[in-house]
Amino acid sequence: MLRTIQTGYTGLLAYQRQMDNVGNNIANINTTAYKKDKVSFSEVISQKIGDTGVSVVSENKDINTNITNGVKVARSGKVFDQGVLKETKRSLDLAIDGQGFFKVLDDNGNAFYTRDGNFSTDKEGNFVTANGYYLEGLSNTELTNTKEILISKNGVVDVVTNDGSKTNIGSIKLYDFVNRGQLTPEGENLFTYPQEKEGVTIEGNGKIRQGYLEQANVNLVDEMSDLITAQKAFSFSAKAITTADQMWQMTNNLRR
């Protein structure tokens, strides 16, 4: 009965975590370039039989049998699959078609990585994110008398002035990482990478699409299916605890 309670308890914790993740994914379904969270589970293995001091022997050999004792979250992290690219026709909306991240900097020069390409310009000519982070390679640009901003698939940025002349003002680099699992979510679609590691500049993999934004990689049908599964598993875990508790009470009553 104690094992049943333990199994039910671990199930409650694990499936509550899954429901929280699904809820967060659904809440961000309209967030530009949002990457969904996903959890995976593994069995909780109890101590081996015999570890309590009771020797269990069969054919003169100790039996080392592991007993399943519930479920736990084995891994939780972001899924970096690309979302659908939606055309906006806005010149400073940029999407990455393929692998890679934009590198942006805060006022202190700290580096963050994002796939959210909803950029604008400030009065100093910096290309900035919605929360004011500076896009690497495009700071203090000359944008006076600008008629049009052209950004190539390779990240080359040119401005066309009112008189028709074209001037290069910089370029946008994309970064990727050997182990994306080491990226740490910092909120607002931003990630950081351990300082002792270095991002690898992509050459030819990711392409920049001007006038597009990447949508969240959240599929509502899949999320609802996962939510229903988690709710059922949570309910079964709660029922297991309730049933074990009732049996425990019955056993105690019989002893009186």
C-alpha positions as CSV (number, residue, x, y, z in Angstrom):
1,M,0.0,0.0,0.0
2,L,2.9,2.3,0.8
3,R,4.3,1.6,-2.7
4,T,0.9,2.4,-4.2
5,I,0.8,5.7,-2.4
6,Q,4.4,6.5,-3.5
7,T,3.5,5.6,-7.1
8,G,0.4,7.8,-7.1
9,Y,2.3,10.7,-5.5
10,T,5.1,10.6,-8.2
11,G,2.4,10.4,-10.8
12,L,0.7,13.5,-9.4
13,L,3.9,15.5,-9.5
14,A,4.9,14.3,-13.0
15,Y,1.5,14.8,-14.7
16,Q,1.0,18.2,-13.0
17,R,4.3,19.3,-14.6
18,Q,3.0,18.1,-18.0
19,M,-0.3,20.0,-17.6
20,D,1.6,23.1,-16.6
21,N,3.8,22.8,-19.7
22,V,0.8,22.2,-22.0
23,G,-1.0,25.2,-20.5
24,N,2.1,27.4,-21.1
25,N,2.4,26.2,-24.7
26,I,-1.3,27.0,-25.4
27,A,-1.0,30.4,-23.8
28,N,1.9,31.2,-26.2
29,I,0.4,29.9,-29.4
30,N,0.3,33.4,-30.9
31,T,3.8,34.4,-29.6
32,T,6.2,35.1,-32.5
33,A,8.8,32.2,-32.8
34,Y,7.8,30.7,-29.5
35,K,9.4,27.3,-28.9
36,K,7.2,24.8,-27.1
37,D,8.1,23.0,-23.9
38,K,8.1,19.3,-23.8
39,V,8.5,16.8,-21.0
40,S,9.4,13.1,-21.1
41,F,9.0,10.6,-18.4
42,S,10.9,7.6,-16.9
43,E,10.1,5.0,-14.3
44,V,11.2,5.6,-10.7
45,I,13.2,2.5,-9.7
46,S,13.1,1.6,-6.0
47,Q,16.0,-0.1,-4.1
48,K,16.8,-3.6,-5.1
49,I,15.3,-6.5,-3.2
50,G,17.7,-7.5,-0.5
51,D,19.0,-4.0,0.1
52,T,17.1,-3.8,3.4
53,G,19.2,-6.6,4.8
54,V,17.0,-9.5,3.8
55,S,18.9,-11.9,1.7
56,V,17.0,-13.3,-1.2
57,V,18.7,-16.3,-2.8
58,S,17.8,-18.4,-5.8
59,E,20.2,-21.2,-7.0
60,N,22.8,-19.8,-4.7
61,K,22.8,-16.4,-6.5
62,D,21.5,-13.1,-5.1
63,I,18.4,-11.8,-6.9
64,N,18.9,-8.1,-7.8
65,T,15.4,-7.3,-9.0
66,N,14.5,-3.6,-9.5
67,I,11.0,-2.6,-8.7
68,T,9.1,0.1,-10.5
69,N,8.0,2.7,-8.0
70,G,6.2,5.4,-10.0
71,V,7.0,7.9,-12.7
72,K,9.2,11.0,-12.8
73,V,10.0,13.7,-15.3
74,A,13.2,12.5,-17.0
75,R,13.7,15.5,-19.2
76,S,12.1,18.9,-19.8
77,G,13.2,21.3,-22.4
78,K,12.4,23.3,-25.5
79,V,11.6,21.9,-28.9
80,F,13.4,23.9,-31.5
81,D,11.6,22.7,-34.6
82,Q,10.8,25.6,-37.0
83,G,7.4,27.2,-36.9
84,V,5.4,28.2,-40.0
85,L,6.7,31.4,-41.7
86,K,3.9,34.0,-42.1
87,E,4.2,36.9,-44.5
88,T,3.7,40.4,-43.1
89,K,5.3,42.5,-45.8
90,R,6.8,44.7,-43.1
91,S,10.5,45.4,-44.0
92,L,11.8,44.9,-40.4
93,D,10.0,41.7,-39.8
94,L,12.6,38.9,-40.3
95,A,12.2,35.2,-40.1
96,I,14.9,32.5,-40.2
97,D,14.2,29.8,-42.7
98,G,16.2,26.9,-41.3
99,Q,18.6,26.7,-38.4
100,G,20.0,29.6,-36.5
101,F,19.3,32.4,-34.0
102,F,19.6,36.2,-34.1
103,K,22.1,37.6,-31.6
104,V,20.9,40.6,-29.6
105,L,22.6,42.6,-26.9
106,D,21.3,44.5,-23.8
107,D,22.6,47.9,-22.6
108,N,25.4,46.1,-20.8
109,G,26.6,44.1,-23.8
110,N,25.2,40.8,-22.5
111,A,24.4,38.5,-25.4
112,F,21.0,36.8,-25.9
113,Y,19.8,34.6,-28.8
114,T,16.3,34.7,-30.3
115,R,14.4,33.7,-33.4
116,D,11.8,36.5,-32.9
117,G,12.6,38.8,-35.8
118,N,10.0,41.5,-35.0
119,F,12.5,44.4,-35.2
120,S,12.2,48.2,-35.4
121,T,14.6,51.1,-35.3
122,D,15.2,53.6,-32.5
123,K,16.2,57.3,-32.8
124,E,19.9,56.4,-32.8
125,G,19.5,54.1,-35.8
126,N,19.8,50.9,-33.9
127,F,17.8,47.8,-35.0
128,V,16.1,46.7,-31.8
129,T,13.7,44.0,-30.5
130,A,10.3,44.8,-29.0
131,N,12.0,44.9,-25.5
132,G,14.8,47.2,-26.6
133,Y,17.7,44.7,-27.2
134,Y,20.1,45.7,-30.0
135,L,20.5,43.4,-33.0
136,E,24.2,42.6,-33.5
137,G,25.8,44.2,-36.5
138,L,23.3,47.0,-36.9
139,S,23.9,49.8,-34.4
140,N,24.1,53.5,-35.0
141,T,23.2,53.1,-38.6
142,E,22.5,56.1,-40.9
143,L,18.8,56.0,-41.8
144,T,18.1,59.6,-42.7
145,N,16.3,60.1,-46.0
146,T,15.7,56.3,-46.2
147,K,13.2,55.2,-48.7
148,E,13.6,51.4,-48.3
149,I,15.6,48.9,-46.3
150,L,16.6,45.8,-48.1
151,I,17.8,42.6,-46.3
152,S,19.1,39.7,-48.3
153,K,18.7,36.0,-47.5
154,N,22.4,36.1,-46.4
155,G,21.8,39.0,-44.0
156,V,23.3,41.8,-46.0
157,V,21.5,45.1,-45.1
158,D,21.3,47.9,-47.6
159,V,19.3,51.2,-47.5
160,V,17.8,52.9,-50.5
161,T,17.6,56.7,-50.1
162,N,15.1,59.0,-51.6
163,D,17.4,59.8,-54.5
164,G,17.6,56.1,-55.4
165,S,21.2,55.4,-54.2
166,K,21.9,52.2,-52.3
167,T,24.3,52.0,-49.3
168,N,25.4,49.0,-47.2
169,I,24.9,49.6,-43.5
170,G,25.9,46.2,-42.1
171,S,25.0,42.6,-42.0
172,I,23.1,40.1,-39.8
173,K,24.9,37.0,-38.6
174,L,23.0,33.9,-37.5
175,Y,24.3,31.6,-34.8
176,D,23.7,28.0,-33.9
177,F,25.0,25.7,-31.2
178,V,26.3,22.2,-31.0
179,N,24.0,21.4,-28.1
180,R,20.9,23.5,-28.1
181,G,19.9,21.8,-24.9
182,Q,22.4,24.1,-23.2
183,L,20.4,27.2,-24.2
184,T,18.7,28.7,-21.1
185,P,15.3,30.4,-21.6
186,E,15.4,33.9,-20.1
187,G,11.8,34.9,-21.0
188,E,10.5,37.2,-23.7
189,N,11.7,34.7,-26.4
190,L,15.3,35.1,-25.4
191,F,17.9,32.5,-24.6
192,T,21.4,32.6,-23.2
193,Y,24.3,30.2,-23.8
194,P,27.1,29.4,-21.3
195,Q,29.9,31.9,-21.6
196,E,32.6,29.3,-21.8
197,K,30.9,27.9,-25.0
198,E,30.9,29.7,-28.3
199,G,28.1,29.8,-30.8
200,V,29.0,28.5,-34.3
201,T,28.2,31.0,-37.1
202,I,26.0,29.4,-39.7
203,E,27.1,29.6,-43.3
204,G,24.4,28.7,-45.7
205,N,22.0,26.7,-43.5
206,G,19.6,29.4,-42.1
207,K,18.3,32.0,-44.6
208,I,16.7,35.3,-43.6
209,R,13.3,36.0,-45.0
210,Q,12.5,39.7,-45.0
211,G,8.8,40.6,-44.5
212,Y,8.0,37.3,-42.7
213,L,7.7,36.3,-39.1
214,E,8.0,32.8,-37.7
215,Q,5.0,31.5,-35.9
216,A,5.0,29.4,-32.7
217,N,5.7,25.8,-33.3
218,V,2.7,24.8,-31.1
219,N,0.0,22.6,-32.6
220,L,-3.2,23.1,-30.7
221,V,-4.6,19.6,-31.6
222,D,-1.4,17.9,-30.3
223,E,-1.4,20.0,-27.1
224,M,-5.1,19.3,-26.4
225,S,-4.4,15.6,-26.9
226,D,-1.4,15.8,-24.5
227,L,-3.5,17.7,-22.0
228,I,-6.3,15.1,-22.0
229,T,-3.8,12.3,-21.5
230,A,-2.1,14.1,-18.6
231,Q,-5.4,14.9,-17.0
232,K,-6.4,11.2,-17.1
233,A,-3.1,10.0,-15.8
234,F,-3.3,12.6,-13.0
235,S,-6.8,11.4,-12.1
236,F,-5.6,7.8,-12.0
237,S,-2.7,8.7,-9.8
238,A,-5.1,10.5,-7.4
239,K,-7.4,7.5,-7.4
240,A,-4.5,5.2,-6.6
241,I,-3.7,7.2,-3.5
242,T,-7.3,7.4,-2.4
243,T,-7.8,3.6,-2.8
244,A,-4.5,2.8,-1.0
245,D,-5.5,5.1,1.9
246,Q,-8.9,3.4,2.1
247,M,-7.3,-0.1,2.2
248,W,-4.9,1.2,4.8
249,Q,-7.8,2.3,7.0
250,M,-9.5,-1.0,6.5
251,T,-6.4,-2.9,7.6
252,N,-6.0,-0.8,10.7
253,N,-9.6,-1.4,11.6
254,L,-9.2,-5.2,11.3
255,R,-6.3,-5.1,13.7
256,R,-8.4,-3.5,16.5
